[in-house]
Amino acid sequence: MNARFPGSGLGPMRAVIVGCGKTGADIAVALSEAGYLALILDTAISAFDLLPSGLIEEGDIRPILGDGTLESDLRRASAQDAAVFIAVSGNDPANALSAQIAHHVLHIPKVICRLNDPVMKEMYEGLELTTVSPTGLVRDLIIDATNG
């Protein structure tokens, strides 16, 4: 499957990922395998060691040294042309800020933000952000397993 802009001929859809930890790297690989061009930002160049060199060499994943909370760095990564934006750094406030910039300033159609704090998750859902809380997901799975 090759994700493309509908009727555009502009090549693969872009996914911008902020945070190249284990989760961000796994998401970049999965999206590149689904046909997206995965652009992944991190402030530490060593974070990109988690990415498969073959996908970088083929151009399916593009690591970009930058700060996802800075509009200038997001624009340098062409985030404004992305179909999806995913903030999964290890920092809840940074994820929330970068997701708000992506949604409200860059007008990216789909913005997903990881927030470890379930209270923050509820607050940011009120700001039209799609949020995911690993803490809440694990809690729910454990409760389901306990009751099942």
Buried (B, 14 or more C-beta within 10 A) or exposed (E): EEBBEEEEEEEBBBBBBBBBBEBBBBBBBEBBEBEBBBBBBBBEEEBBEBBBEEBBEEEBBBBBBBBBBBBEBBBEBBBBBBBBBBBBBEBBEBBBBBBBBBBEEBEBEEBBBBBBBBEBBEBBBEEEBBBBBBEBEEEEEEEEEEEE
